[in-house]
């Protein structure tokens, strides 16, 4: 089997931009996505590289906080399926900081 980076380079040499874009949309493994970003840079495809970096951020970045999550942190005893632990108490402080940034 070839070196994974060489295999990725071979794909970039043999695929059209449309095919690479479709492939990017189907990649779910982080190691493959990281190799895709590196090779897109090597092939001087900045738009494709940026799209791949955005996807990496979506997959690895913080999860969006929903209103129900904030309410669960604020009222852990009233919320269903939430046990009050030392970790819960730490999380309760987080929404206060978020609320400051979300208020207009």
Buried (B, 14 or more C-beta within 10 A) or exposed (E): EEEEEEEBBEBBEEEEEEEBBEBBEEBEEEEBBBBBBBBBBEBEBEEBBEBBBEBBEEEEEEEEEEEEBBEBBBEBEEBEEBEEEEEBEEBBEBBEEEEEEEEE
